[in-house]
Amino acid sequence: MKVAPVVDGGRPACGSLHARGLLQHPPAGRGYAEWADISTKPEISIIIPLFNKGPYIQRALQSIVDQTFQDFEVIVVDGGSTDNGQDKVKEFGDPRIWFVRQQGTGVSAARNQGVGISRGDLITFLDADDEWMPHHLETILMLQKEFPDAGAYTTAYKIQKVSGRLRWAKYRAIPPAPWKGLIPNYFKSATLGEYPVWTSVVCIPKEIFIEMGGFPEDAWFGEDADLFGKIALKYPIAFSWYMGAIYHWEAANRICGRQLPLAPEPFVKTAIRSIESGGVPGEMLNDVKEYVMKKEIARAARCLVAGEAGEAARILEACRTNYLRRRRLILRTMAAMPSPLFQVGLRLRELIDIYI
């Protein structure tokens, strides 16, 4: 079996994409003729950021190789792993898999770098600890052919909890299965439920990814929601109820296990700028504002977890929402609780959500 070429380098570190100089260049160590040969250009490029995910990367790669659609390349961008993740990639033995060293820092820089050296016109992402179902790419291509003017394409996903229980993401304001089509109201759906678009199931045309500036590299939390929100402000998003991936909450070393920031998420700033400049269509305006309120209410919850009850109360006082009034009221009540009692209640809620 031919071992996949493993190379150091890639393009120099830079910002997100075309506007900041991220042009396509072949990874160092791979022949330019091979990279540039149009006859070898894949239809889809798959970007995997890798950092100390050795126990999971083989499962992710196997789920790609098992796809019913096979015209793809995989670009694994390693951010300085100290485990055996690189060896797992090398051992996989598929020449469509490219391995490059990350030049910047953070998952956004890794994804942007991968896009910068990709050759496909369609870009997909898979986190190293998640996995696809066999018809994911086939379903994405069907959506792309049926809805060529969409700005992004996504299948549905399920969440694997620490207990081992597998559940559907909590979709709202989307027609019931087996519907497929353009999401009627992305921001309403994202406000009332879990995100209808998630990084490991989304496919974005490269030209739109470049237009939006890629993932923001100055944030490590909410960077994906910022990109998807920017796309949804300008383009429809196509959705299929085919269960395309499993989001593994039980995997160790997930970003979501870190101390979360107390500053506003990137899309809050994006939305405010867009509203002030008149860039939000009138029919979207109320739902975009509600989505911002959801993110601010979530920030208030993070402040409570961090012991910043006063800041949480200030954020909640400023929130004006019709969709999430109950959630806001609950958090305002919790902010008034003595800290020890609140922390016990919060911990119980976390344990129930993660393990049950």
C-alpha positions in Angstrom: 0.0 0.0 0.0 1.3 3.4 -0.9 1.9 5.6 2.1 0.4 9.0 1.8 3.0 11.7 1.3 3.6 13.6 4.5 5.1 17.1 4.1 6.1 20.0 6.3 5.2 23.5 5.4 2.4 24.8 3.3 1.9 28.4 2.4 3.3 31.1 4.7 1.2 32.2 7.6 -1.3 35.0 6.7 -4.8 36.1 7.4 -7.9 34.5 6.2 -8.1 34.6 2.5 -7.9 36.3 -0.8 -8.3 39.8 0.6 -5.5 39.2 3.0 -3.2 37.4 0.5 -4.1 33.8 0.9 -3.5 32.6 -2.6 -3.2 29.0 -3.7 0.2 27.4 -3.5 1.3 23.8 -3.4 2.3 22.4 0.0 6.1 22.2 0.2 7.5 18.8 -0.7 4.7 18.0 -3.2 5.4 18.5 -6.9 3.9 21.6 -8.4 2.9 19.6 -11.6 0.9 17.1 -9.4 -0.8 19.9 -7.5 -1.6 22.1 -10.5 -2.6 19.3 -13.0 -6.2 20.1 -13.8 -6.9 16.4 -14.5 -6.2 15.7 -10.8 -8.3 18.5 -9.4 -10.8 17.1 -7.0 -14.4 18.2 -6.9 -14.3 18.6 -3.1 -11.6 19.5 -0.7 -11.9 18.3 2.9 -10.0 20.3 5.6 -9.2 18.7 9.0 -7.4 20.7 11.7 -5.4 18.4 13.9 -4.0 18.9 17.4 -3.4 16.0 19.7 -6.3 14.0 18.4 -4.4 10.8 17.8 -7.0 8.5 19.3 -9.7 9.8 16.9 -8.1 10.9 13.6 -8.1 7.4 12.1 -11.9 7.2 12.7 -12.4 10.5 11.0 -10.3 9.6 8.0 -11.9 6.2 7.7 -15.3 7.8 7.6 -14.0 9.9 4.6 -12.6 7.0 2.7 -15.9 5.1 3.2 -17.9 7.8 1.4 -20.0 6.8 -1.6 -18.6 9.9 -3.4 -14.9 9.5 -3.9 -13.6 12.5 -5.9 -12.0 14.4 -3.0 -8.7 15.5 -1.4 -8.1 15.6 2.3 -5.8 18.3 3.8 -4.8 17.6 7.4 -3.3 20.7 9.0 -1.4 19.9 12.1 -1.0 22.5 14.8 2.0 21.1 16.6 0.6 17.8 18.0 2.7 16.0 20.5 0.9 12.7 20.3 0.8 10.0 17.5 -1.7 11.8 15.3 0.8 12.4 12.4 1.8 8.7 12.5 -1.9 7.7 12.2 -2.3 9.9 9.2 0.9 8.5 7.6 -0.1 4.9 8.2 -3.5 5.5 6.5 -2.0 5.0 3.1 -4.2 7.1 0.8 -2.4 9.4 -1.7 -5.4 11.8 -1.6 -4.5 12.7 2.0 -2.2 15.7 2.3 -0.5 16.5 5.7 0.9 20.0 6.3 2.3 21.8 9.3 0.3 24.7 10.5 2.0 28.1 10.1 -0.4 30.1 12.3 -2.0 29.4 15.6 -5.6 28.3 16.4 -8.2 26.3 14.6 -9.4 29.1 12.4 -5.8 29.7 11.1 -5.6 25.9 10.4 -8.8 25.8 8.5 -7.9 28.9 6.5 -4.5 27.6 5.7 -6.1 24.3 4.5 -8.5 26.2 2.2 -5.5 28.3 0.9 -3.8 25.2 -0.5 -7.0 23.3 -1.5 -7.8 22.7 -5.2 -11.5 21.9 -5.1 -14.2 24.4 -5.8 -16.2 23.1 -2.9 -14.8 23.1 0.6 -15.9 20.9 3.5 -14.6 20.5 7.0 -14.3 17.7 9.5 -13.0 18.0 13.0 -10.5 15.2 13.8 -12.7 13.7 16.6 -15.9 13.6 14.6 -17.1 11.3 11.8 -19.2 11.3 8.7 -21.9 8.9 7.6 -21.3 7.2 4.2 -23.6 9.3 2.1 -22.7 12.7 3.5 -20.7 14.0 0.5 -23.1 12.4 -2.0 -26.0 14.3 -0.3 -24.0 17.5 -0.3 -23.4 17.2 -4.0 -27.1 16.5 -4.7 -28.0 19.7 -2.7 -25.4 21.7 -4.6 -26.8 20.6 -8.0 -30.4 21.3 -6.9 -29.6 24.6 -5.3 -26.6 26.1 -7.1 -27.2 29.6 -5.8 -27.0 28.7 -2.1 -24.1 30.0 0.0 -23.6 26.8 2.0 -24.9 23.2 2.1 -25.4 21.1 5.1 -26.7 17.7 6.2 -28.2 17.1 9.6 -26.2 15.6 12.5 -26.5 13.8 15.7 -24.6 14.3 19.0 -22.8 11.5 20.8 -23.0 12.3 24.5 -20.5 11.2 27.2 -23.1 8.6 28.3 -22.9 7.0 24.9 -26.5 8.2 24.0 -26.9 9.4 20.5 -29.4 12.2 19.9 -30.5 14.5 17.1 -29.4 18.1 17.2 -32.3 20.2 18.4 -33.6 21.6 15.1 -36.3 24.3 15.1 -38.1 26.2 12.4 -37.1 23.7 9.7 -39.7 21.6 8.0 -39.8 18.0 9.3 -38.0 15.1 7.8 -37.6 14.0 5.0 -37.7 17.6 3.8 -34.7 19.1 2.0 -34.4 22.6 0.6 -33.4 26.1 1.5 -33.7 26.8 5.2 -36.7 29.2 5.5 -35.2 31.4 8.2 -31.7 30.6 9.3 -31.6 33.1 12.1 -34.9 32.0 13.6 -33.8 28.4 13.4 -30.4 29.2 15.1 -32.2 31.2 17.8 -34.8 28.7 18.8 -32.7 25.5 18.5 -29.2 24.3 18.1 -27.2 25.5 15.1 -28.7 24.3 11.8 -25.2 24.5 10.4 -22.3 22.9 12.1 -18.6 22.9 11.0 -18.3 19.2 10.4 -21.3 18.9 8.1 -21.1 22.2 6.2 -19.9 22.6 2.6 -19.1 26.1 1.3 -18.2 27.0 -2.3 -14.6 28.3 -2.2 -15.5 31.6 -3.9 -18.0 32.4 -1.1 -15.6 31.3 1.6 -13.1 33.8 0.1 -15.7 36.5 -0.2 -16.6 36.2 3.5 -13.0 36.3 4.5 -12.8 32.8 5.9 -12.9 32.1 9.7 -11.9 35.0 11.9 -8.5 34.2 13.3 -8.7 36.6 16.3 -11.2 34.5 18.1 -11.3 30.8 19.1 -14.9 30.7 20.3 -17.9 31.4 18.0 -15.6 31.8 14.9 -17.7 29.2 13.0 -21.0 30.9 13.9 -19.6 34.2 12.7 -18.7 32.8 9.2 -22.1 31.0 8.9 -23.9 34.1 10.0 -22.1 36.2 7.4 -23.1 33.8 4.7 -26.7 33.6 5.9 -27.0 37.4 5.8 -26.3 37.3 2.0 -27.2 33.8 0.7 -29.7 31.0 1.3 -28.5 27.9 3.0 -29.5 24.4 1.7 -30.3 21.7 4.2 -31.0 17.9 4.0 -32.3 15.8 6.8 -29.9 13.0 5.9 -27.9 12.4 9.1 -24.4 13.2 7.7 -22.2 13.2 10.8 -21.8 12.4 14.5 -20.6 15.2 16.8 -18.6 13.5 19.5 -19.1 15.3 22.7 -17.4 12.5 24.6 -14.0 13.0 22.8 -11.2 14.3 25.0 -9.5 17.6 24.4 -12.4 19.3 22.8 -12.3 23.1 22.5 -15.7 23.4 24.1 -14.1 22.0 27.3 -12.0 25.1 27.8 -12.8 28.2 29.9 -15.1 30.2 27.7 -14.5 33.9 27.0 -16.7 36.6 28.6 -16.4 39.0 25.7 -19.2 39.2 23.0 -18.9 36.5 20.3 -17.6 37.6 16.9 -21.0 37.5 15.2 -22.5 39.9 17.8 -20.0 42.5 16.5 -20.6 41.5 12.9 -24.4 41.8 13.2 -24.2 45.2 14.9 -22.0 46.5 12.2 -24.4 45.1 9.5 -27.5 46.5 11.2 -25.9 50.0 11.6 -24.8 50.0 7.9 -28.1 48.9 6.6 -26.7 45.6 5.5 -29.4 43.4 7.0 -32.5 42.9 4.8 -35.7 44.2 6.5 -37.3 40.8 6.5 -34.4 39.4 8.5 -33.9 42.2 10.9 -36.0 41.0 13.8 -34.6 37.5 13.7 -31.0 38.7 13.4 -31.6 40.8 16.5 -33.1 37.8 18.3 -30.1 35.7 17.4 -27.8 38.4 18.8 -29.8 38.3 22.0 -29.4 34.5 22.2 -25.7 35.0 22.0 -25.7 37.7 24.6 -27.9 35.6 27.0 -25.4 32.8 26.5 -22.6 35.3 27.4 -24.4 36.2 30.5 -24.6 32.5 31.5 -20.8 32.3 30.9 -20.3 35.3 33.2 -22.4 33.5 35.9 -20.3 30.4 35.6 -17.2 32.6 36.0 -18.6 34.2 39.2 -19.3 37.5 37.4 -23.0 37.9 38.6 -22.9 41.6 38.3 -21.8 41.6 34.7 -24.3 38.9 33.9 -27.1 41.0 35.4 -26.0 44.0 33.3 -26.0 42.0 30.1 -29.4 40.5 30.8 -30.9 43.9 31.7 -29.8 45.1 28.2 -31.3 42.1 26.4 -34.6 42.7 24.6 -36.1 39.5 23.3 -39.5 38.0 22.5 -38.3 34.5 21.6 -36.1 33.9 24.7 -37.9 35.7 27.5 -38.2 32.6 29.7 -34.5 31.9 29.3 -33.6 35.5 30.2 -35.9 35.4 33.3 -34.4 32.1 34.5 -30.9 33.5 34.2 -31.8 36.8 36.0 -33.2 34.7 38.8 -30.0 32.7 39.0 -27.9 35.8 39.0 -29.7 36.9 42.2 -29.0 33.6 43.9 -26.1 33.2 46.5 -23.1 31.9 44.5 -22.7 28.5 46.2 -26.3 27.6 45.6 -26.1 28.7 42.0 -22.9 26.7 41.4 -24.5 23.5 42.8 -27.5 24.0 40.5 -25.4 24.7 37.5 -23.2 21.7 38.1 -26.2 19.4 38.3 -27.6 20.9 35.0 -24.2 20.3 33.3 -24.0 16.7 34.4 -27.6 16.0 33.2 -26.9 17.6 29.9 -23.6 15.9 29.3 -24.2 12.4 30.6 -28.0 11.7 30.2 
